[in-house]
């Protein structure tokens, strides 16, 4: 399942979104911070829910 990294040109917020494999990629992305409908993809990476992020516990939930 790919993870899309998105950026909003209106407020500068960056965020991530999952798109289920086999699903149609959205043509409009909505910024989760300001609600702008101009957000767009910066990059795509393979999703691994058990990847340890810096400062994370390794459980994949982001709880730290």
KELO-801387 format. One line per 3 residues: number of its first residue (from 1); their letters; for each residue x, y, z of C-alpha. Coordinates in steps of 0.1 Angstrom, whole numbers. Layout:
// KELO-801387
NUM = a = X,Y,Z ~ ... .
//
This chain:
// KELO-801387
1 = xxx = 0,0,0 ~ 17,33,-11 ~ 20,62,13 .
4 = xxx = 18,95,-4 ~ 36,125,10 ~ 16,156,3 .
7 = xxx = 23,194,6 ~ -1,223,6 ~ 11,253,-14 .
10 = xxx = -13,276,5 ~ -1,270,41 ~ 31,249,37 .
13 = xxx = 17,220,57 ~ 31,185,48 ~ 12,153,56 .
16 = xxx = 8,117,45 ~ -20,97,31 ~ -26,61,22 .
19 = xxx = -41,50,-10 ~ -53,14,-10 ~ -37,-7,-37 .
22 = xxx = -59,-10,-67 ~ -79,22,-58 ~ -80,52,-80 .
25 = xxx = -55,79,-70 ~ -74,111,-60 ~ -74,140,-85 .
28 = xxx = -80,165,-56 ~ -61,163,-23 ~ -74,184,6 .
31 = xxx = -50,198,31 ~ -55,184,66 ~ -45,217,82 .
34 = xxx = -62,245,63 ~ -87,227,41 ~ -72,239,8 .
37 = xxx = -80,217,-22 ~ -47,226,-38 ~ -25,201,-19 .
40 = xxx = -5,177,-40 ~ 19,148,-39 ~ 56,153,-31 .
43 = xxx = 66,117,-32 ~ 54,81,-28 ~ 69,53,-7 .
46 = xxx = 59,18,2 ~ 40,16,34 ~ 54,-5,62 .
49 = xxx = 33,-1,93 ~ 60,-15,115 ~ 88,9,104 .
52 = xxx = 104,27,133 ~ 104,64,128 ~ 129,87,146 .
55 = xxx = 117,90,182 ~ 90,64,177 ~ 84,32,197 .
58 = xxx = 85,9,166 ~ 49,0,168 ~ 41,21,137 .
61 = xxx = 14,42,154 ~ 35,74,160 ~ 28,74,197 .
64 = x = 65,79,204 .
//
